[in-house]
Amino acid sequence: MKKLSDNTSLGKLIVLCNVVVLVLFIISMLFLMKFDKTNRAVIQERGHYNGLYEAYVTAQHPLRQDSAEVAYYQYKLDTLQQKTAATKDEKKALSESIEVTKQTLSDKQKQQEEHTKKVAELEKEYNPALQNWEQLNSDNDAAKKKFWVIAWITIIAFLAKTLLFAFWGAKNNKNLHEIAPWMKSGMKPWMSYLAWFVPIYNLIKPLSFFKEVWNETDYALENVGVVERDENKVDNSNLMMSIWWALLLCSVWVMNFILYSTFFREGAFYTKAGHRTMAIVAIVIMVICICLEAYLIFAYNKKNKALIANEDKF
């Protein structure tokens, strides 16, 4: 006796999970915009801060040499002053050396004072800039951390929903294997999981798996007369599934790449793309994709009910 499973509740659960994913995604976009605000402030302040920092560090470089030269000439002066001249000529030469050393020492001290004064003046401007720079970076790091927390929660929720979708697809495929002998040459239920989670393979296989389940279900229902076969009927279901899949790929891969390039890189996307516009576009694509997926799930749920209601005909 054939035993078909009612997977409609599972389909509804996937739709509910999609709503949760959408809400989390919108919240993550709001946190991303908050991060963007602090990140822009950091980038705008960077040039000003770096200029002050370089000027401050450059001004400090002569101070070490000044200290060494002052110490040297002070030691030299002390040494000369302790010397005793034996002759009149020696006294004259010693006196001249002392005067020259005093003058040189005085010049070096004045030079040191000028450099110290310059550093002090720069320090008055640099210290507030440093405090502001540290505060901006602290705020930016906090905003970035909050965004990534909600982003990872969104990713985990999306992966859980994807696993649920794969499970739903596998159970629907299993139903077909129960009633359709020709499905032995088709895809196996376990391939639903491979289709979604094997890299590269998952770029196209989930769509072909979903289409096969959908089309073979239609064929099975038509084959037993549950649904009338109409050769003139226009069926847009495959087109709808293709649009859904294109939007899903765009949302998961293309838009995420654009968002990352816009908010976390300082290249062409950062400077030329409208940040808020990119976030809104990402949300709109996600909304359309989820609405279309919900439509497809509910549409297939009707087919699933028709299979169960007419199980004895297979």
Backbone torsions as a table, in degrees:
resi	resn	phi	psi	omega
1	MET	NA	132.4	-179.2
2	LYS	-71.6	146.0	178.9
3	LYS	-134.5	103.6	-179.6
4	LEU	-97.3	144.2	-178.7
5	SER	-97.7	140.4	176.0
6	ASP	-85.6	109.1	-175.3
7	ASN	-104.4	12.1	-176.2
8	THR	-66.2	-37.9	179.3
9	SER	-64.5	-36.9	177.4
10	LEU	-64.8	-39.6	177.0
11	GLY	-62.8	-42.7	178.2
12	LYS	-63.9	-36.7	178.6
13	LEU	-64.9	-37.4	177.3
14	ILE	-62.7	-42.2	178.4
15	VAL	-61.7	-42.6	178.4
16	LEU	-62.6	-41.6	177.4
17	CYS	-62.3	-37.2	178.1
18	ASN	-63.4	-38.1	177.7
19	VAL	-62.9	-43.2	178.0
20	VAL	-61.6	-44.4	179.2
21	VAL	-61.6	-41.8	-179.7
22	LEU	-63.8	-44.5	179.3
23	VAL	-62.1	-44.5	178.9
24	LEU	-63.7	-38.6	180.0
25	PHE	-65.1	-42.7	178.6
26	ILE	-63.5	-42.2	177.4
27	ILE	-61.9	-41.2	179.3
28	SER	-63.4	-34.9	177.4
29	MET	-66.9	-36.5	176.9
30	LEU	-65.5	-41.5	177.0
31	PHE	-67.6	-33.7	178.0
32	LEU	-65.3	-38.7	179.0
33	MET	-68.6	-34.3	175.6
34	LYS	-65.6	-41.8	176.1
35	PHE	-63.1	-40.1	-179.4
36	ASP	-60.9	-37.0	179.5
37	LYS	-63.0	-46.7	179.7
38	THR	-71.4	-34.9	-179.3
39	ASN	-67.5	-38.9	176.9
40	ARG	-62.9	-40.1	179.5
41	ALA	-62.8	-40.2	178.5
42	VAL	-64.3	-45.9	-177.5
43	ILE	-66.1	-39.4	179.6
44	GLN	-68.0	-34.7	-177.5
45	GLU	-82.4	-19.6	-172.8
46	ARG	-56.8	-46.7	-178.3
47	GLY	-62.0	-44.4	179.6
48	HIS	-63.1	-45.5	-178.9
49	TYR	-65.3	-46.1	-179.2
50	ASN	-61.1	-37.5	177.8
51	GLY	-63.7	-44.2	178.2
52	LEU	-66.4	-39.6	-179.3
53	TYR	-63.5	-45.7	179.6
54	GLU	-63.9	-40.7	178.7
55	ALA	-65.6	-39.5	-179.7
56	TYR	-66.8	-46.4	180.0
57	VAL	-65.8	-42.0	179.1
58	THR	-62.3	-39.4	179.8
59	ALA	-66.4	-27.1	-178.8
60	GLN	-79.7	-21.4	-176.3
61	HIS	-55.8	-45.5	-177.3
62	PRO	-69.7	-17.3	-174.2
63	LEU	-62.4	-38.1	179.6
64	ARG	-65.2	-43.0	178.3
65	GLN	-67.1	-38.6	177.7
66	ASP	-59.7	-45.3	-179.3
67	SER	-62.1	-41.8	-179.2
68	ALA	-65.7	-42.4	-178.4
69	GLU	-68.9	-41.1	177.6
70	VAL	-62.7	-43.6	179.5
71	ALA	-63.6	-39.1	-179.3
72	TYR	-64.7	-49.3	-177.2
73	TYR	-72.1	-28.2	175.6
74	GLN	-68.0	-41.9	177.5
75	TYR	-64.7	-41.9	179.5
76	LYS	-62.8	-42.4	179.2
77	LEU	-64.0	-43.8	179.2
78	ASP	-61.5	-38.5	-179.8
79	THR	-66.7	-44.5	-179.9
80	LEU	-64.8	-39.3	-178.3
81	GLN	-68.5	-21.0	179.6
82	GLN	-87.6	-12.3	-179.3
83	LYS	-74.3	153.2	176.9
84	THR	-121.3	126.2	-179.0
85	ALA	-91.1	138.3	-177.7
86	ALA	-87.8	-32.5	-175.9
87	THR	-120.5	169.8	-179.6
88	LYS	-64.3	-40.5	179.2
89	ASP	-65.1	-40.5	179.5
90	GLU	-65.6	-38.6	178.0
91	LYS	-62.8	-41.8	179.1
92	LYS	-63.4	-45.2	-179.8
93	ALA	-64.6	-40.5	179.9
94	LEU	-65.5	-42.0	179.6
95	SER	-62.2	-42.4	179.2
96	GLU	-64.8	-41.1	179.1
97	SER	-63.3	-40.6	179.6
98	ILE	-64.0	-44.1	-179.2
99	GLU	-63.5	-43.9	178.7
100	VAL	-62.0	-42.7	-179.6
101	THR	-65.6	-40.9	178.1
102	LYS	-61.1	-44.0	180.0
103	GLN	-64.3	-44.0	178.7
104	THR	-62.8	-43.1	179.0
105	LEU	-61.7	-43.0	179.1
106	SER	-61.8	-42.3	178.6
107	ASP	-63.3	-42.6	-179.6
108	LYS	-66.5	-37.4	179.0
109	GLN	-67.1	-40.3	177.2
110	LYS	-63.9	-41.6	178.5
111	GLN	-62.2	-41.6	178.7
112	GLN	-64.1	-40.8	179.0
113	GLU	-63.9	-41.0	179.0
114	GLU	-63.8	-44.6	178.9
115	HIS	-65.0	-40.7	179.9
116	THR	-65.1	-40.0	178.4
117	LYS	-64.2	-41.7	179.3
118	LYS	-63.5	-42.3	178.3
119	VAL	-63.5	-41.4	179.9
120	ALA	-62.8	-40.7	178.7
121	GLU	-65.4	-43.3	178.3
122	LEU	-66.8	-34.1	-178.4
123	GLU	-65.2	-35.0	178.0
124	LYS	-61.5	-34.7	179.2
125	GLU	-86.5	-34.1	-174.8
126	TYR	-75.0	-41.5	-176.0
127	ASN	-59.3	-47.7	175.6
128	PRO	-62.2	-36.7	178.5
129	ALA	-65.2	-38.1	178.5
130	LEU	-64.8	-45.2	178.9
131	GLN	-62.1	-42.9	178.1
132	ASN	-64.0	-42.1	179.4
133	TRP	-62.7	-43.8	179.1
134	GLU	-65.6	-38.6	178.8
135	GLN	-66.9	-42.9	178.1
136	LEU	-60.9	-43.3	179.6
137	ASN	-68.3	-36.2	177.7
138	SER	-64.6	-45.6	177.8
139	ASP	-63.2	-39.4	-179.5
140	ASN	-66.2	-43.5	178.7
141	ASP	-63.1	-39.7	179.2
142	ALA	-65.4	-43.7	179.4
143	ALA	-65.0	-39.8	179.1
144	LYS	-65.0	-41.6	180.0
145	LYS	-63.7	-44.0	179.4
146	LYS	-62.2	-40.7	178.8
147	PHE	-61.8	-47.3	-176.2
148	TRP	-67.3	-28.8	176.2
149	VAL	-63.2	-51.4	-179.3
150	ILE	-69.3	-31.5	178.6
151	ALA	-65.0	-42.8	179.5
152	TRP	-68.9	-34.9	175.6
153	ILE	-62.9	-41.0	178.0
154	THR	-63.6	-43.2	179.7
155	ILE	-62.7	-43.9	179.7
156	ILE	-63.8	-42.2	178.3
157	ALA	-63.0	-39.7	179.3
158	PHE	-66.1	-40.8	178.8
159	LEU	-65.5	-38.8	177.9
160	ALA	-64.1	-42.5	177.6
161	LYS	-64.1	-38.9	179.2
162	THR	-64.3	-41.8	176.9
163	LEU	-61.8	-40.3	178.6
164	LEU	-65.1	-39.4	178.1
165	PHE	-64.2	-41.2	178.3
166	ALA	-63.4	-39.8	178.3
167	PHE	-64.4	-42.8	177.8
168	TRP	-62.1	-44.1	178.5
169	GLY	-63.5	-39.8	-179.9
170	ALA	-65.0	-40.8	-179.8
171	LYS	-69.0	-37.4	176.8
172	ASN	-66.8	-38.8	177.6
173	ASN	-65.5	-38.4	179.3
174	LYS	-63.0	-38.1	176.1
175	ASN	-57.0	-43.1	-179.6
176	LEU	-64.5	-38.1	178.3
177	HIS	-65.5	-25.9	179.1
178	GLU	-73.5	-32.1	-172.2
179	ILE	-112.3	-16.0	-173.7
180	ALA	-120.1	104.8	179.9
181	PRO	-58.3	-33.1	-178.4
182	TRP	-67.3	-14.0	180.0
183	MET	-72.7	-8.5	177.1
184	LYS	-61.1	-28.0	178.9
185	SER	-93.7	0.3	-179.6
186	GLY	-94.3	-165.6	-179.1
187	MET	-72.7	143.4	178.7
188	LYS	-86.4	155.7	-179.2
189	PRO	-55.1	-40.6	-177.2
190	TRP	-65.2	-18.3	179.3
191	MET	-68.3	-17.5	177.2
192	SER	-61.0	-39.5	179.8
193	TYR	-71.1	-41.5	178.3
194	LEU	-62.9	-39.7	-177.2
195	ALA	-58.6	-36.7	-175.7
196	TRP	-88.7	-28.2	-168.3
197	PHE	-116.2	-1.6	175.7
198	VAL	-91.6	120.0	-178.1
199	PRO	-54.6	148.7	-177.8
200	ILE	70.1	-52.0	177.5
201	TYR	-57.7	-33.6	-175.3
202	ASN	-80.5	2.7	177.7
203	LEU	-78.7	-20.1	-176.9
204	ILE	-138.0	-29.3	-171.6
205	LYS	-64.9	-38.6	178.1
206	PRO	-57.3	-36.8	178.6
207	LEU	-65.7	-47.3	-178.9
208	SER	-65.8	-34.2	177.9
209	PHE	-65.6	-46.5	-179.6
210	PHE	-63.3	-42.3	179.2
211	LYS	-63.1	-40.7	179.9
212	GLU	-64.3	-44.9	178.8
213	VAL	-60.4	-46.0	-178.9
214	TRP	-61.9	-52.9	-175.3
215	ASN	-67.4	-39.3	-179.8
216	GLU	-70.8	-30.2	175.4
217	THR	-66.6	-44.1	176.5
218	ASP	-59.0	-43.6	-178.5
219	TYR	-64.6	-41.9	-179.9
220	ALA	-64.0	-41.6	179.4
221	LEU	-67.8	-38.0	177.8
222	GLU	-69.8	-34.3	-175.6
223	ASN	-64.7	-29.2	-179.7
224	VAL	-105.0	7.2	175.0
225	GLY	82.8	8.2	177.8
226	VAL	-67.8	-37.5	176.7
227	VAL	-120.6	132.4	179.8
228	GLU	-71.9	136.0	177.6
229	ARG	-83.4	119.2	-178.6
230	ASP	-122.6	108.6	-177.1
231	GLU	-67.1	-22.4	-177.7
232	ASN	-92.7	-3.5	-178.6
233	LYS	-72.0	133.1	177.6
234	VAL	-88.2	116.4	-178.5
235	ASP	-109.7	113.0	-178.8
236	ASN	-98.8	11.3	-174.7
237	SER	-62.4	-42.0	179.4
238	ASN	-65.1	-37.6	177.0
239	LEU	-65.0	-42.5	179.7
240	MET	-62.9	-40.8	178.8
241	MET	-66.2	-37.9	179.1
242	SER	-66.7	-40.8	177.5
243	ILE	-64.1	-44.5	177.4
244	TRP	-56.2	-46.1	-177.3
245	TRP	-67.4	-39.7	178.0
246	ALA	-62.9	-41.4	178.0
247	LEU	-66.3	-38.2	179.5
248	LEU	-65.4	-45.6	177.3
249	LEU	-62.5	-40.7	179.3
250	CYS	-63.6	-41.9	-178.3
251	SER	-68.9	-43.0	-174.8
252	VAL	-78.8	-39.5	-173.8
253	TRP	-106.9	-58.6	-173.1
254	VAL	-64.6	-52.7	-176.4
255	MET	-67.1	-35.7	177.7
256	ASN	-65.0	-37.9	176.3
257	PHE	-64.7	-43.9	179.9
258	ILE	-64.4	-43.5	179.4
259	LEU	-62.7	-42.6	179.6
260	TYR	-64.3	-42.2	179.7
261	SER	-68.4	-31.1	-178.3
262	THR	-76.7	-41.2	-171.8
263	PHE	-101.5	-20.5	-174.5
264	PHE	-119.3	-2.8	176.5
265	ARG	-123.1	150.9	-178.7
266	GLU	-105.5	40.4	180.0
267	GLY	-96.9	-148.8	-174.8
268	ALA	-64.0	-40.0	-179.4
269	PHE	-63.7	-39.6	-178.3
270	TYR	-65.0	-42.8	-174.5
271	THR	-83.3	-30.1	-172.0
272	LYS	-106.6	-28.9	-177.3
273	ALA	-82.6	143.9	173.8
274	GLY	-76.2	116.8	-173.5
275	HIS	-62.5	-48.9	180.0
276	ARG	-64.6	-37.3	179.0
277	THR	-62.0	-42.1	179.6
278	MET	-63.6	-39.8	178.8
279	ALA	-65.6	-41.5	179.8
280	ILE	-66.0	-42.9	178.7
281	VAL	-60.5	-42.5	179.2
282	ALA	-61.3	-42.2	179.5
283	ILE	-66.0	-43.9	-179.5
284	VAL	-61.0	-45.2	179.0
285	ILE	-62.0	-41.5	179.1
286	MET	-63.7	-42.5	-179.9
287	VAL	-62.4	-47.9	-179.5
288	ILE	-62.0	-43.0	-179.4
289	CYS	-61.6	-45.5	-177.9
290	ILE	-68.6	-38.9	177.4
291	CYS	-63.7	-42.3	179.4
292	LEU	-66.8	-39.1	177.7
293	GLU	-64.6	-39.8	178.2
294	ALA	-62.7	-42.3	178.1
295	TYR	-59.7	-45.2	-179.2
296	LEU	-65.6	-39.9	179.9
297	ILE	-64.8	-46.6	180.0
298	PHE	-65.5	-35.8	178.1
299	ALA	-65.1	-41.4	179.3
300	TYR	-72.7	-31.0	177.3
301	ASN	-57.5	-36.0	177.1
302	LYS	-63.8	-39.6	177.8
303	LYS	-65.4	-39.9	179.3
304	ASN	-62.2	-41.7	177.8
305	LYS	-64.8	-38.9	179.2
306	ALA	-64.6	-38.6	177.1
307	LEU	-61.6	-45.8	-177.1
308	ILE	-68.1	-41.4	-179.2
309	ALA	-64.5	-27.2	-178.1
310	ASN	-116.5	30.9	-176.4
311	GLU	-59.6	-34.5	-176.8
312	ASP	-70.3	-11.8	-179.3
313	LYS	-85.2	-11.6	-176.8
314	PHE	-91.8	NA	NA
